[in-house]
Amino acid sequence: MKPKKQIKPAKLKLPKGFSIDKTLNGKYDDQPFFKDKTERANRILKTVGLPKL
């Protein structure tokens, strides 16, 4: 089974009305609640992948 292609952030296309706020990058990494949420989200993304637009 082939691994899924990783999407580079520069190539990531978001739906209309959505944007990524770069100032929040890593801001909440040391807080346990957000650490658990990001670990869970990353695990789901690795398993399922991003939806095709």
N, C-alpha and C positions, 0 to 999 in steps of 0.2 A: 504494500500500500504506500503510495507516495505521500510525503508530508504536504500539507497545504502551503501555498505560497504566502509568505509574509508580505503584508502591504506596508510600504514605506510611508511615513507620515506625509511626505510631500505629495504622494500620489493619492492620498485618501480624499475621496470626494464625499462631502457631507450633504445631506438633503437641504433644500432651501430653508433658510431661517435658522440654521444651526451653525455654530462656530466653536472653535476651540480657544479657550482663554489660556494663553501661555503663562500668565502670571501665577496660575494655580499649580503649575507643574512641580510636584514634590513638596508642596506647602503642607500637606496633611499626612505625609508618609509616616511620621513618628507617632501619630495618634493611633491607639489600638483599634478603635472602631473602624476608622478608614483603612487601616492596614488589612484588617480581616476582609473588608469589602473589596479592596483592590486585589487581594490574593484570590478571592472567589471569582471576581470578574475575569481576571487573567486566566484562571483555570478553565472557565467556561469558554472564553475566546479560543484557547488552545484546542479544546475538545470540539467545539461546534464551528468556530470560525465566524467571520463577519458575514452578514447577509449581503447578497448581490444586489446592487442598485440598478 
